[in-house]
Amino acid sequence: MDDDIDSDVDDNDVDGNTGRSSDQDEGDESSGEHSASTSDVPDDVRQYDRFKKIDGTRYERANQFLRDRTYITAREWALARLCADFRTETGVEMTKIGNNLPDLVPFMEDTYSPQAVNQARAAFEEKIRTAGATFLYGAMCDFFTAEELDDIMYESTEVAKFLLEIEGVDISVETELEAEERVSNVMREVRKASAELREEELEEQNDS
């Protein structure tokens, strides 16, 4: 990617010293400055190593990178990942995530309440569903050619792969190619089914 988010940034890129962007959702409350000592940090939190590739990045830098390429914010990205990683048989450890957020994610400087963690996760899920519906409509409405859809899928895959690499996920070439092929096959089927549906509707209109 051209704009690497692990490069140095100016302190003025951040709204104060809260680790939150100035346009963050009003209902997203942090619980105050991080003050827990190292001895208070649970072992699984101390050993958590996602996002370590961007230790020097501030919130606003990560947030702007995501806003330029996705619908999600850095807050939603980080907390959705944490909710997936700290899921147990009985649910998500939202209190642990919120209390130890600065130790888990380098660009988050405040602790968060369980309600704020849950809010970010819900916002992430809603945006993913909305983006999925938007993309599928674009694929089905015959606005894009097959080649243009392939270009969109390639660009989307590159962004997704980059975010996974930042999280510390090691993606093999075989896995990447397999994922791209699965998505491409699905999109070809979607476009084909959409075209057939439009043809059937046109025939019915002509017959009536």
Disulfide bonds with the S-S distance in Angstrom:
none
